[in-house]
Amino acid sequence: MLKTDGKKLIIEDGFGTVWIEAWGKDSVRVRMTKDRFMDKNDWALEDSAGQISKLPSAEIKIENVDTTYPWAKHFDSETNQIEKTSGQTACLKNGRMFVKVNYENWISFWKIENEKEELLFEEQWRNRWRIDRFCVPTNNAGRELKANPGKFNNKATVRFEAYDDEKIFGMGQYQDSHLDKKGGVWELSQKNSQASVPFIISSRGYGFLWNNPAIGTASFATNGTVWVAEETQKIDYWVTCGSPAEIEENYTAVAGRTPMMPDFAMGFWQCKLRYRNQEEVIQVAKEYRKRGLPLDVIVIDFFHWSCQGDFKFDAEDWPDPDKMVKELSEMNVKLMVSVWPTIDERSENFEEMASLGLLISFDKKDGFNMDWMGNTVFFDTTNPETRKYVWEKCKENYFKKGIQLFWLDEAEPEYGLYEFDHYKYHLGPAMECSNIYPYYYAKGFYDGLKEEGVDLPLSLVRCAWAGSQKYGAVVWSGDVHSDFRSFRNQVQAGLSMAIAGIPWWTTDIGGFLGGDIKSEEFKELLVRWFQWGCFCPVMRLHGERPPFHKPEKAYHEVRGYQIKQMESGQDNEVWAFGDEIYKILEKYLKLRASLKPYIKEQMKTAHEKGAPVMRPLMYDFSDDELSWEIEDQYMFGPKLMVCPVMEAGVRKRLVYLPVLSSGEKWIELSSNKEYEGGQEVEVDAPLDCMPVFSRGQFIL
């Protein structure tokens, strides 16, 4: 049965209830439940300002029709009778988005352009039952909510038709080299260096959000597109249409847009594993100033605390944080400190947090979430009381000392074993909601900083989910390796995150794992990564850089416990790699400083319209078919095309120049040479220069 309540189109077929409703410009939201009432979680589509309810309702039309089942003539061979049945069809129109429901209740999505209907995609309804049986099917194979034996919630599966010519972009951050996700199977779960943000843009002209934080998979195969949530209460997805830029604008209008990035964050961030005491931090900042180099943020990494979960400086190595913050401020340098969600059983906060139910609990086993440097349990970010508790501790021990920047590490969270069915959150079983953990991690600090009067809160977070951008999350790509293969993966990861709605993104320049500062091979990698980092939304140098410095003493005592001291890597400042490398890094540091006015324009556009700062060529040149094919170049804002060098020993590279409007030309910044668009050219790429092209004249 098809019906409407005036705002939404409702399908009731005995197997569940489906809602289809307008949800933003040229967009619809689709939900399905088998329960009596629709689950109220809006997840990434939470409408705290009530904007969706203020929008005009969609145009809904329901019609009764005579339907003819063409296979029925095979049902009675003697009479060759064509069976006729009464049925209903419906359509819902919201701007250019047009949704049809046929007489068998399967759904198709269309775009109306110049009064013509263009099919975007549709549910996949053919299956063995439909083909082999000569009767009306009793279930729609396009969408299923099936009981999970022994589990409280259902398993959700939604199937759509596949299209051979389709290209798919987005999905967040995965460690592979392919920008086009078509043909892949993508795990919907959060892990170190993997951020599942299930929003895509299709070359067929639609955007799609899988609005479900459950553990699952997304498959974009040649024989069908399939989305799966292993445990959930409902199917929930959102669809929009338009050009890539229109899709991104529509999506961020409903999922949230990033705040305006503060000026200092657009500069250069210095970090390493790890500054051992406040004297090291001050001396590094002084050296940058002595050399006349830009430095905007310096970061204190983990284990500046005595014990995980204490959320404060260890007094032995950090005796006067107030003085440290004051000295850095006088040098116009902001300080960021690391926060981990791991609470050690020896922490002064462990018993209280456990008794208040602020830690992640266990359904199927006893033990700890992580046993690295101590037995620890992750705090539960999905619990608002946890977020308040942790912020109050950080407010007392960091914020009141003048620190407003927080590095929210381990944000997946990084379980010792990624066996999600062991864990239970405030919002429910981890299988049902685990992917939203980093979203609430960022929200806790964003809300706390806003309450204290910070206009533009910002946190560095190691993971994200759909909508994380609205909480000032700068996402970085995790503990990636120091090699060219990993470097190539990061370029793709950053562009995919941008399309998934996360415009603030960065990496550990040079990679995190490995990277001998005396190795010529690593120095080349560092230069190429640093050049590319200059054209990322945030430019940040970090890494562990073995071999490690051993601490002066292996353990220290805290409240009667022996706590292991943490090692520190080699120097990781721009002057640590030799004079030749220093000159190149200095050049790009100063280039970054000169780019800040341009970067500020892009950050403003990201804040106001949701436009990514870095984005694949297809975003700006969607009418150029070849632009959908290019995976090793990208646009940094609308004017600069960046062509990173991602292989060792390469000193030339091929560059595709997209088709431009009449009269426009591409200009290579290093040579000022002009090129026509619509061609591939080979350009020089000496070690001290990464090819960058401007769309018309560009003045630094």
Sequence and secondary structure as in RCSB ss.txt:
>XXXX:A:sequence
MLKTDGKKLIIEDGFGTVWIEAWGKDSVRVRMTKDRFMDKNDWALEDSAGQISKLPSAEIKIENVDTTYPWAKHF
DSETNQIEKTSGQTACLKNGRMFVKVNYENWISFWKIENEKEELLFEEQWRNRWRIDRFCVPTNNAGRELKANPG
KFNNKATVRFEAYDDEKIFGMGQYQDSHLDKKGGVWELSQKNSQASVPFIISSRGYGFLWNNPAIGTASFATNGT
VWVAEETQKIDYWVTCGSPAEIEENYTAVAGRTPMMPDFAMGFWQCKLRYRNQEEVIQVAKEYRKRGLPLDVIVI
DFFHWSCQGDFKFDAEDWPDPDKMVKELSEMNVKLMVSVWPTIDERSENFEEMASLGLLISFDKKDGFNMDWMGN
TVFFDTTNPETRKYVWEKCKENYFKKGIQLFWLDEAEPEYGLYEFDHYKYHLGPAMECSNIYPYYYAKGFYDGLK
EEGVDLPLSLVRCAWAGSQKYGAVVWSGDVHSDFRSFRNQVQAGLSMAIAGIPWWTTDIGGFLGGDIKSEEFKEL
LVRWFQWGCFCPVMRLHGERPPFHKPEKAYHEVRGYQIKQMESGQDNEVWAFGDEIYKILEKYLKLRASLKPYIK
EQMKTAHEKGAPVMRPLMYDFSDDELSWEIEDQYMFGPKLMVCPVMEAGVRKRLVYLPVLSSGEKWIELSSNKEY
EGGQEVEVDAPLDCMPVFSRGQFIL
>XXXX:A:secstr
 EEE SSEEEEE SS EEEEEE STTEEEEEEESSSS     GGG  TT TGGGS   EEEEEEEEEE GGGGGT
 TTTT   EEEEEEEEEEETTEEEEE TT  EEEEEEETTEEEEEEEB    HHHHH SS  SS TTEEEEE TT
SSSEEEEEEE   TT  EEEEEE SSS S  TT EEEES BTTBEEEEEEEETTSEEEEE   SSEEEEEETTEE
EEEEEEES EEEEEEESSHHHHHHHHHHHH       GGGGSEEE  TT  SHHHHHHHHHHHHHTT    EEEE
 S  SSSTT  S  TTT S HHHHHHHHHHTT EEEEEE  EEETTSTTHHHHHHTT B EESS  S SB TTS 
EEEB TTSHHHHHHHHHHHHHHTGGGT  EEEE S S   SS  GGGEEETTEEHHHHGGGHHHHHHHHHHHHHH
HTT SS  EEES   TTGGGGTEEEE  S BSSHHHHHHHHHHHHHHHHTT   EE  BT SB   TT HHHHHH
HHHHHHHHTTSSSEEE    SS B  SSSEEEETTEEEE   B    STTTT HHHHHHHHHHHHHHHHHHHHHH
HHHHHHHHH   SEE HHHH TT GGGGT  S EEETTTEEE    STT  EEEEEE    TT  EEETTT  EE
 SSEEEEEE  TT   EEEES    
